[in-house]
Amino acid sequence: MTTTTSQSSDPTREVPTRRISFAEALRDLPKHFAEGGDIVSSHLVASLSSVFPDGEDYFVRSVRHFRDQIADPELKRQVRGFIGQEATHGREHRDLNDRLAELGYPTKVIERWTRRGLAMRERIAPPISNLAATAALEHLTATIAEIVLTDEQARRMIGHPEVTNLFLWHALEESEHKAVAFDVYRAVGGTERMRVWTMRFTRWGFLVGIGLQTAVSVALDPDARRDLPAVRRSWRRLRRSPYLSRQTWQRLKEYERPGFHPDDRDTTELVERWRQELFGEAGTLNDRLAGSAA
């Protein structure tokens, strides 16, 4: 269970890098893998996965640029963990995207769009602006992660057990490092004005972008075109889901509050619960691990 508190960043935050692989388990993934063969939800998950590999690489570059300016040894340690986790996320989602492309999803095209768009942003915007964007997007992914970890309906909607496992692992690690980019931004002198305005743009830009990608992906699916009533039913289910709730929108807007910090929303117990569930003594994902390093 989560609570809202006012607190500074936790200097003892653990951000472990886990060597893990889902590629083998995803080989038999069916085309419409979401719960009940849901078409729109399958394309939404695929669209989200499509932006992760190059998005994660962008996050790593944005944070790494400032690594030598960080004086706090604990934050430096957390940055190492952040980089390790994000690099692994990118690799695993790229493997998933390869399988989805084989099934007919435009994941590789979206990867290219994402890579080019972020490269253009890095050429135009100063490093501190890219770090501000990374911190904002980390809040967005941490919000989605908390929904996945707390809401059983949200997990069921993902559907296929191995895709659900991948997103559970990703959600856990997003929750473990949710404040790292933010703390780096604050440590190197990022302003509140830039932080808030970057989120206002990012919140709308991300949601509109994912929405358009999903709509195009569905439109290109011959199965969707053959069964438009199923697509309409699927869209209605998604609109009633936890992902598109008013509460989720309000959580995203919390970032714009003066003095906000990601740890104001205390997810310590939630993180510990899922660490034990996934990677404890009888963890359900221990067989996916090739080893781990802190």
Secondary structure, DSSP 8 states (H G I E B T S, - for coil): --EE------TT----EEEE--TGGGTT--SS-SGGG-HHHHHHHHHHHHHHHHHHHHHHHHHHTTGGG---HHHHHHHHHHHHHHHHHHHHHHHHHHHHHHTT--HHHHHHHHHHHHHHHHHHS-HHHHHHHHHHHHHHHHHHHHHHHH-HHHHHHH-SHHHHHHHHHHHHHHHHTTTHHHHHHHHTT--HHHHHHHHHHHHHHHHHHHHHHHHHHHHT-HHHHH-HHHHHHHHHHHHTSGGG-HHHHHHHHGGGSTT--GGGEE-HHHHHHHHHHHHSTT-TTGGGEEEEE-
